Amino acid sequence: MYQTWAEDDSFGIAGGGFPINVQGQVLGAICVSGLVQEEDHQIVTEAIANIKAIQHI
């Protein structure tokens, strides 16, 4: 999936955004902005990990 986006000039690849995939379907995305890319991305991945832990996914 990433390879397709990397070759498409209409997409910007940056930290802070994360697609929500369920059974191979992209249903949405979580995005954070305002910090440096690495910190934006860390907030997103921590939030997803916390949700998964609460829901026992």
N, C-alpha and C positions, 0 to 999 in steps of 0.2 A: 504494500500500500504506500509506504513512504517513497519508494522509487518513483511512482506515478506523480506524486506531489512535487518531488524534487525537480522533475523535468517540466513542470507546468509553471510558466512565468506569472500566472495570476495568483499564485500562493506565495506567502512569505513564511519561511521556516524560522521560527524563533521560540525561545523558551516561554513558558507561561500559558500555553494552550495544550489541551489534551483531549483527544476524541473519546467519546463514550461508545464503545462497541459492545453490542449484545448479540451473541450468536452470529457473529460475522457481519452484522449490520451496524453502520454508524448511525446512532440515534440522536446524537447531539455532541456538545463539547463543553468543557469547563475551561474558562480563561481567567487569568489574573494578570493585571498590568499595574505598573507603578514603581516597581523595584527593578534591580538589574535582572536580566533574563534568568539567571540561575536561581535567584531567590523566588521569582515569580513561579518558576517550574517546581521548586521545592514545596511551595505552599500547595500547589495543585496536587502533587503526588502524595503529600501528607494527608490532605483532605480525603482523597480517594481511599487511602489505606485506612483512615479512621472510619469511613462509611462502611467499607468492607468488613472491618472488625466488628462493628456494631450489628451489622446484618448477618454476620457469620457466613459471608460469601466465600 
